[in-house]
């Protein structure tokens, strides 16, 4: 099992960062230029309360925005917009289990965003590479978030 957590303080209200985080445009802005996630036309992750598992959609993960490298069955165990958090539970061709929890907490002069990721690669031999990729992707996402929203001063 792989676990990774990353927290960033951002100079934007929690509501603004939540709207970004729950849109496919926002997700892809965080992943660009390395990755892009597809979604069915018109589908977004916009806030709605989910309190039990709900399958959302299938998504291709595209390297460089073009080369398919994984296929996700994206689902949510919980989404609570009033608390600015979601709990994604998915699986993919490469990951037997993918759990991504994102929480956004209002703080003075902005918000604190925390990503917690736990995954189980389907191939045990891929664990070391997967660990590096997860860390690099989420470090990149937080760098993008800090660039987009700034840091509280």
Secondary structure, DSSP 8 states (H G I E B T S, - for coil): -EEEEEEEEESS-HHHHHHHHTSHHHHHHHHTTTEEE---TT-------B-S-EEEEEEEEEETTTEEEEEEEEEEEEEEGGGTEEEEEEEESSEEEEEEEEEEEEETTEEEEEEEEEEEESSGGGHHHHHHHHHHHHHHHHHHHHHHH----
